[in-house]
């Protein structure tokens, strides 16, 4: 049998259950899923109202519910992050036309399932309804959805003595033993900071800012960017150990990434052009990576023989990859690459249609690009990568920022902001959070912003 225009499609053939009974129940399930998505802030479109082609997929037992609801009118999809109670069967429900086998099991877009028989189908749908009640379903008053587990614990790195004074954690060593960043004094002078996992371990390395860190080595700069007086620096754990990387013949320089062997950054020429730079521990070792034809370039990070960053070509930012020389440059397409680990690069690209940035992942070529932008956010950026994890932030339409961890796909995004709400700074929970670095074990560094606008360095420890 086939559904006909102007009537509900045929779902069941059973003497005690009418097609209308099951169709109504399917609609209730669909509506509750929509309410769930809206409550969780994961609603992505308005095209779902059209009849036909609205599909709900449920995973096997023990996995989170991740319905994909394509909008019939425009072909747009929406994905939810909602974790109901365990569903005992895997099934798929589709509103639309379909055909039936002799035993009443539907095919081609009616009702597909492991259970055979309309009564079993109805029982399973009833269980689904009960599971969705906690996600803000209608009828019985709707409750608060159960929190999605976040496998991280927040550790404050900013000591109480810095209350009201902004501090930021920019980077973490690969082994997780050290974190580096900056604080700003009441006169806005920057001080380079080094931690070993706790606020009590804080070491002040003197004037400057730590931008990157490796085991035993801190990378950054000295001097104010606002005064065009910055110079790239290298530390090894104390203020007295500081070594200047500032290359001769350049006006200013900043080291932004790298490791114990090579350091990366940028320098400004006597004519004012910004050039990507590479060092090997001394000012004399500097290599200008600026590619021919570009008006500006910056090298943000490096690992081994590979460096990554961005360059301006024809007024557009291009994501770039080098291997030690300007001539080795590889153009990864529009965007900015912020970090590299192994064969993975991360950063962001600007979406021409919306003017918003999307966090991106590359594997050495433009064709390999993966859009990491998570559902529910207006803007996103990725700043660091280690192993199969990436970190950055997502911005809501309101302008609030949430620290994010990914594992290679937009669906894998973990919102760390929920872990900040018990950390009271300047009289209340933080308004925004940022993730800027990650180690091999998945521990994350960054900062939170208080309601008054002050920043506080934090560490998220993976459980």
Steps between C-alpha positions, in 0.01 A plus 500: 500500500617855438413822670288733294517877477276669753509224763741361752737238354434137582725377782338187642270215412358367828139436613546694827708793373404740228736682272388821665599373849857433400525812284389719790757340730773558242403866481516534879848344501609735224364806683670401825832458323460849358430643844806318629718652228369850565560468873856382443565781253566255216212603269641596161212569268133562450446278197387200705131590492441368152344155467685209352867410536536580872719225638608404851786253547562345840831333592542159653472448873744686723587780258392862501200610297616686192195556278550640155189681387528616137273791417279398210461848360867592458691178557662647811599276788520541873686291748425472870718423793252346737563204728179319598471179693612183328283402205463125471487473122640665193228639281428760239176694460410683186193701416428446133389248247592133524411141418443203727601136505226240564580482872447873545866609527537823305772578246616795287437778749213375716606337832820292517602311810627175648173425681228348280135589552314820570464438873876472541542818297258688719672377818835618372357840405349530847842434655646767277238749613584433864869546426439833331291638787816617677593706196216744542212313338151634517192376679621412847688817571842406356809482716860616475706284264764289670845663469730364232808361680813710444816300580690802633564665836588869519811607695557870570852613406454863600590542869282703734765771498410574137129561568382770265822483294477321166706185447494264204636149442605480136673164476575165663799270446444171318550303823263727693750595768526870418269781393596844376322832465487860609354738752446872470589732784289798597702708253432244222863384494520131409678242719593156365357219715590134547297238693538133587134407532390710799460864593757455777765395246492838320840638393535856373755503215513877488380736228353332194242243395522122452326399176619139467672241716691175474665288767757733661450782249266802486448705182360851471597863488607802704357849467165649407328425168307823542824700498650300209791408721467121536793261459487119478639319807583152628505394868607182679314534831637820655508871424881487485489231230332723244662507154408750228395358164456843343655486151737772383357741244137468610302759696301265726450127549274255688547127556162327510562125477736210449691269731841460664669463160326754277298811575257684273348845483519821303719808458438842352739622232642850471232573239226388741414164340413209732704189419470144631814395687676182615772465764713224649569641845699811407447832325773414249312187391196691371351408163253726320213280373308775323370354171533686171190688389350538849462839666528365857561169679522350849621158613295403806635156585745230404587141579809323373558610141147641443378853566149644462337840491337743263576750226309778330456459125280738304345623825400149613647293783644172373583201720868414448738214573880510468791263537783729602523737204289766332507304174350190668166671572178305439173693469220316686233736375315782678557527874752511781690201640570548870667171601645173376554155650618211286314516168209706641461876481223707661372855476203673342355629176266788439162406353435743216121468518475582871822684584548252788801281570485119515758288681687286246727198481741417218731210421752666275278604209201719423300194390545340844324783684239405762255758636490461881232763560268363773121524482345777707787749465525802272880509477786264588880486495760233575832598658686183596523129423652191666444145382138464386370799700466867413405799717366848450171674559149540368316832509125529555289763327501692830879535480563259789794268431530136606821297515472196271685169458459303177612157386515559127132561419240767581281236668779416746505851653510514882391829654725571800311807613270300729803413717560868578174581673616404850815711464398835644710794380429864573179404679347249260552226241696586184316641201729347238776242467787442257716194425844571353720195558483122543747226595536138389273376781220742410555753781406851387609852594334833443315758699159614615361852491316640799182706486716809556729420204808369684666181368615210721737224389363147537592138434247231404621157613363210299354222714 
